[in-house]
Amino acid sequence: MRKFFLISLTGAVFLIACNDVKKTSDGNFRKAISQYLEKHGKACTWIGPPFPIDVSEPEQRLQSGAAGQMAVLEAAGLVHSSDTVAPTPSIFGPGAPRRVKRYEPTEAGKKYLQQVPGVLGQSAGFCYGDRTVDSIVKWTEPVTMGAGSQSEVTYTYKIANLAPWAIRPDVQREFGDVRTTVAGISKANEIAGLQLTNHGWEVPSR
C-alpha cells in the first residue's frame, strides 16, 4: 500500500510539472524566448558582399559607403587592407583593370565574421553580441489558432558578450544599426509570437 502511494504521488508531481510548462507565466515565456535567442539572437551588422571587398580609388576619395565602412572597420582592427589591381566589375564580365584597396578580415575580425547565403549570393557581416531576455513586460491572453494556442509576448533584451569594438564612437557613427541596438539595451520593447506545444511554450522557427 505504501509503495502504491509513493508511485501515485510521483505520478501526480510529474503531471503537475508537465502542466506547469503550459501555463502563461513570466518564467515559461522567458525560457521559451531564451531558447529561441540562443539560436537566432546574434546582434550583427551587415556590410553586403563577401570578402575580399575591393574599394576603387574614386570611392576612397569620397570616403562614403563601403570606403567609409571599411576604413572604420580597419581602425577597429577587424579588417586589413592592401593595394592591388582588379578587373572593373561589369554585367558583361571582367572589365578593364583598376587600382583598388582590397580589404580582408584580420584574425581578430574572423572571430566576429558571419558570411551567410542570400538571394543575390553571400552576405558578410560582423556579429558583436548575443541578445538575451532582460524582462517580460506583458503578454496577450492565449487564443486558439488551428490546433494550438498562441500568445504575443512583449519583452526587453540585453546584450551579452558585447564586443569592445561595438562601443567605439567611429563604429557607431558609421553603423547606425549598431548604435541603435546598443543604445536600446533594456529600453526597446520586442514582441515574440509564442505557440503552445506538447512540450510547453515555444517560439516557432522562421
C-alpha positions as CSV (number, residue, x, y, z in Angstrom):
1,M,0.0,0.0,0.0
2,R,2.8,2.4,0.9
3,K,4.6,1.6,-2.4
4,F,1.4,2.3,-4.4
5,F,1.0,5.6,-2.6
6,L,4.6,6.7,-3.4
7,I,4.1,5.7,-7.1
8,S,0.8,7.7,-7.2
9,L,2.4,10.7,-5.6
10,T,5.4,10.6,-8.0
11,G,2.9,10.4,-10.9
12,A,0.9,13.4,-9.6
13,V,4.1,15.5,-9.2
14,F,5.1,14.6,-12.8
15,L,1.7,15.7,-14.1
16,I,1.8,18.9,-12.2
17,A,5.3,19.7,-13.6
18,C,4.0,18.9,-17.2
19,N,1.0,21.2,-16.7
20,D,3.2,24.0,-15.3
21,V,5.2,24.3,-18.5
22,K,2.0,25.0,-20.4
23,K,0.9,27.9,-18.1
24,T,1.1,31.6,-19.1
25,S,3.9,32.8,-16.8
26,D,7.0,35.1,-16.9
27,G,9.2,32.0,-16.3
28,N,7.7,29.9,-19.1
29,F,7.8,32.8,-21.6
30,R,11.3,33.8,-20.6
31,K,12.5,30.2,-21.1
32,A,10.9,29.9,-24.5
33,I,12.3,33.2,-25.8
34,S,15.7,32.5,-24.3
35,Q,15.8,29.1,-26.1
36,Y,15.0,30.9,-29.4
37,L,17.5,33.6,-28.9
38,E,20.3,31.1,-28.2
39,K,19.9,30.1,-31.9
40,H,18.7,33.3,-33.5
41,G,19.7,36.1,-31.2
42,K,23.0,37.2,-32.7
43,A,23.3,41.0,-33.0
44,C,25.1,41.6,-36.3
45,T,25.8,44.5,-38.7
46,W,25.7,43.5,-42.4
47,I,28.0,45.2,-44.9
48,G,27.0,43.5,-48.1
49,P,29.1,41.3,-50.4
50,P,31.5,38.6,-49.0
51,F,35.2,39.2,-48.5
52,P,37.5,40.2,-50.1
53,I,36.0,43.6,-50.6
54,D,37.6,46.0,-53.2
55,V,37.2,49.7,-52.9
56,S,38.2,51.8,-56.0
57,E,40.3,54.9,-55.9
58,P,37.3,57.2,-56.7
59,E,35.4,55.6,-53.8
60,Q,38.3,56.0,-51.5
61,R,38.4,59.7,-52.2
62,L,34.7,60.1,-51.4
63,Q,35.1,58.2,-48.1
64,S,31.4,57.2,-48.2
65,G,29.6,53.9,-48.5
66,A,31.9,50.9,-48.5
67,A,35.0,53.1,-48.3
68,G,33.9,54.8,-45.1
69,Q,32.8,51.5,-43.5
70,M,36.0,49.6,-44.4
71,A,38.2,52.5,-43.1
72,V,36.3,52.4,-39.7
73,L,36.5,48.6,-39.5
74,E,40.2,48.7,-40.2
75,A,40.7,51.3,-37.5
76,A,38.8,48.9,-35.2
77,G,41.1,46.0,-36.1
78,L,38.5,43.8,-37.8
79,V,39.9,44.1,-41.4
80,H,43.2,45.0,-43.0
81,S,43.8,46.5,-46.5
82,S,46.3,46.1,-49.3
83,D,46.8,47.9,-52.6
84,T,46.3,45.8,-55.7
85,V,44.8,45.7,-59.2
86,A,41.5,44.1,-60.0
87,P,39.1,44.0,-63.0
88,T,36.3,46.5,-63.1
89,P,33.0,44.8,-62.2
90,S,30.7,44.5,-65.2
91,I,27.5,42.6,-66.0
92,F,29.2,41.6,-69.3
93,G,32.2,40.0,-67.5
94,P,35.5,41.3,-66.1
95,G,36.3,44.8,-67.3
96,A,39.4,46.9,-67.6
97,P,41.9,46.6,-64.7
98,R,41.8,49.3,-62.0
99,R,43.7,50.1,-58.8
100,V,41.8,49.2,-55.6
101,K,42.3,48.9,-51.9
102,R,41.4,45.3,-51.0
103,Y,40.0,44.5,-47.6
104,E,40.1,41.2,-45.8
105,P,39.2,40.2,-42.2
106,T,42.0,40.0,-39.7
107,E,42.5,37.1,-37.4
108,A,40.7,39.2,-34.7
109,G,37.9,40.0,-37.2
110,K,37.3,36.4,-38.1
111,K,36.0,35.8,-34.5
112,Y,33.1,38.1,-35.3
113,L,32.7,37.4,-39.0
114,Q,29.5,35.9,-40.4
115,Q,29.1,35.1,-44.1
116,V,25.6,33.7,-45.0
117,P,23.9,32.8,-48.2
118,G,21.3,35.2,-49.6
119,V,19.1,35.7,-52.7
120,L,21.9,37.5,-54.6
121,G,24.8,35.5,-53.2
122,Q,26.6,35.5,-49.9
123,S,26.3,38.4,-47.5
124,A,29.0,39.3,-45.0
125,G,28.8,41.0,-41.6
126,F,30.2,41.2,-38.1
127,C,28.4,40.0,-35.0
128,Y,29.0,41.9,-31.8
129,G,26.9,40.3,-29.1
130,D,24.1,37.9,-28.1
131,R,20.6,39.2,-27.4
132,T,19.2,37.7,-24.1
133,V,15.9,38.3,-22.3
134,D,16.1,41.1,-19.8
135,S,12.5,41.3,-18.7
136,I,9.0,40.1,-19.6
137,V,6.8,43.2,-19.9
138,K,3.4,41.7,-20.8
139,W,1.6,39.1,-22.9
140,T,-1.8,38.7,-24.6
141,E,-4.3,36.1,-23.4
142,P,-3.8,32.9,-25.4
143,V,-6.1,32.4,-28.4
144,T,-6.8,29.2,-30.3
145,M,-5.2,29.2,-33.7
146,G,-5.7,25.9,-35.6
147,A,-4.8,23.0,-33.4
148,G,-3.0,25.1,-30.7
149,S,-2.9,28.3,-28.7
150,Q,-0.8,31.3,-29.3
151,S,0.2,34.4,-27.3
152,E,2.2,37.6,-28.2
153,V,4.8,38.3,-25.5
154,T,6.4,41.7,-25.1
155,Y,9.9,41.7,-23.6
156,T,13.1,43.7,-23.3
157,Y,16.5,42.4,-24.2
158,K,20.1,42.9,-23.1
159,I,23.3,42.0,-24.9
160,A,25.7,39.5,-23.5
161,N,29.3,39.2,-24.7
162,L,29.2,42.8,-26.2
163,A,32.3,43.2,-28.4
164,P,34.5,46.2,-27.4
165,W,34.6,47.5,-30.9
166,A,30.8,47.9,-31.0
167,I,31.0,50.8,-28.5
168,R,33.6,52.7,-30.4
169,P,32.3,56.2,-31.4
170,D,33.5,55.8,-35.0
171,V,31.9,52.4,-35.4
172,Q,28.6,53.7,-34.0
173,R,28.8,56.8,-36.2
174,E,29.3,54.7,-39.4
175,F,27.0,51.8,-38.5
176,G,23.7,53.3,-37.3
177,D,22.2,49.9,-36.6
178,V,24.9,49.1,-34.1
179,R,24.4,52.5,-32.4
180,T,20.6,51.9,-32.3
181,T,20.9,48.3,-30.9
182,V,23.4,49.1,-28.2
183,A,21.6,52.3,-27.2
184,G,18.3,50.3,-26.9
185,I,19.5,47.8,-24.5
186,S,16.8,47.1,-21.9
187,K,14.7,50.1,-23.3
188,A,13.2,49.0,-26.6
189,N,10.3,46.5,-26.4
190,E,10.4,43.5,-28.6
191,I,7.4,41.2,-29.5
192,A,7.6,37.4,-29.9
193,G,4.8,35.2,-31.0
194,L,4.7,32.1,-28.9
195,Q,2.9,28.8,-29.6
196,L,1.8,26.2,-27.1
197,T,3.1,22.7,-27.9
198,N,3.1,19.4,-26.1
199,H,6.4,20.4,-24.6
200,G,5.3,23.9,-23.4
201,W,5.6,27.3,-25.0
202,E,7.9,27.8,-28.0
203,V,8.8,30.5,-30.5
204,P,8.3,28.9,-33.9
205,S,11.4,28.8,-36.0
206,R,11.4,31.1,-39.0
